[in-house]
Amino acid sequence: MKGIYVLVLEVEEDIEVEVGSLGKLTFKKGIYLYVGSAQNNLEKRIKRHLSKDKKFHWHIDYLLANRKVKIVEVLYRELSKEWECKIAKSITGEIVSKFGASDCNCLSHLFKIDKSQIQFLRELRFKNLIIGETRL
């Protein structure tokens, strides 16, 4: 399967994280959405994000390594790559500048949000991703 995915993250308390070339960033307690795409193997990409044992490659890897950050839901939709930026630009919330957007002209692909944004994605027909026996 290929498509666009959105990780729904919970940051349990205010934290500071060194995020590769972005340097040290502060993340306030709350819910965040991270928009990504996988045009070859969506399930493999999501499993990688869920894994704690990996080499850091993307900005999101640095954030997910923090024990105060949890993936609470994964939403996806089978869409082509150009929809990644369209979806990111449609999310309203507090922008984490340049996060996940080093290969495009978006302001960010990570947003601190209120929970209504998750419903917005469901209205766009994003579905929960089920990996093996685990429903996220």
C-alpha positions in Angstrom: 0.0 0.0 0.0 1.1 3.6 -0.6 -0.2 6.8 0.6 -0.2 9.7 3.0 -0.2 9.1 6.8 -0.7 11.3 9.8 0.8 10.3 13.1 -1.2 11.6 16.1 1.4 12.2 18.8 1.0 13.0 22.5 3.8 14.9 24.2 3.2 14.1 27.9 5.0 17.1 29.3 7.1 20.1 28.0 10.4 18.7 26.5 13.4 19.9 24.6 14.7 17.7 21.8 17.8 18.1 19.6 16.4 17.6 16.1 19.2 17.1 13.7 19.9 20.2 11.6 17.0 22.1 13.2 18.8 22.2 16.5 17.2 22.1 20.0 13.5 22.6 19.9 10.9 22.9 22.6 7.7 20.9 22.4 4.9 21.9 24.7 2.7 19.3 26.3 -0.2 18.4 24.0 -1.4 16.7 20.8 0.6 17.0 17.6 0.0 15.9 14.0 2.9 14.8 11.8 2.1 14.4 8.0 4.2 12.1 5.9 4.0 9.9 2.9 5.2 6.5 1.8 4.9 5.8 -1.9 6.3 2.3 -1.8 5.4 0.5 1.5 3.2 2.4 3.9 3.0 -0.4 6.5 6.8 -0.6 6.6 7.2 3.1 7.1 4.7 3.1 10.0 6.4 0.1 11.6 9.7 2.0 11.4 8.1 5.0 13.1 6.8 2.7 15.9 10.2 1.1 16.4 12.6 2.4 19.0 15.6 0.7 17.4 16.5 2.7 14.3 19.1 5.0 12.8 17.8 8.6 12.8 17.0 9.8 9.3 14.0 12.1 9.5 13.2 14.9 11.9 10.4 12.8 13.3 12.9 10.1 14.4 14.4 12.5 16.9 11.1 13.4 18.4 9.8 9.8 18.6 12.9 8.7 20.5 11.9 10.8 23.5 10.2 8.7 26.1 7.7 11.5 26.8 6.3 11.2 23.2 3.9 8.5 22.1 2.1 7.7 18.9 -1.5 7.4 19.9 -3.1 7.0 16.5 -2.1 6.5 12.9 -4.4 7.8 10.1 -3.8 7.1 6.5 -5.3 7.4 3.0 -4.2 6.0 -0.3 -3.1 9.2 -2.1 -0.2 10.3 -4.3 2.9 12.1 -3.0 1.7 15.6 -3.9 -1.1 15.3 -1.3 1.4 15.2 1.6 1.9 18.9 1.3 -1.7 19.7 0.5 -2.7 17.9 3.7 0.0 19.6 5.7 -1.1 23.0 4.4 -4.7 22.3 5.4 -3.9 21.7 9.0 -4.4 24.6 11.4 -2.5 24.7 14.6 0.8 25.8 16.1 3.5 25.2 13.4 6.8 23.7 14.4 8.8 25.6 11.8 10.5 23.5 9.1 9.9 20.2 10.9 9.6 17.5 8.3 9.6 20.0 5.5 13.3 20.1 4.4 12.4 18.7 1.0 9.5 21.0 0.1 8.3 24.6 0.5 5.9 23.9 3.3 6.2 25.8 6.6 6.1 22.5 8.5 4.7 19.0 8.6 4.3 19.0 12.4 1.6 20.9 14.2 0.5 21.2 17.8 -3.3 21.0 17.5 -6.6 20.8 19.3 -8.4 17.5 18.9 -10.9 18.9 16.3 -8.2 18.6 13.6 -8.3 14.8 14.0 -12.0 14.9 13.1 -11.1 17.1 10.1 -8.9 14.3 8.8 -11.6 11.7 9.3 -13.9 13.9 7.3 -11.3 13.7 4.5 -11.8 9.9 4.7 -8.5 9.1 6.5 -8.7 5.8 8.2 -7.0 4.2 11.2 -4.2 2.0 10.2 -4.1 -1.6 11.5 -0.7 -3.3 11.6 -0.9 -7.0 12.1 -3.1 -7.6 15.2 -2.5 -4.1 16.5 -5.2 -1.5 15.9 -3.7 1.9 16.5 
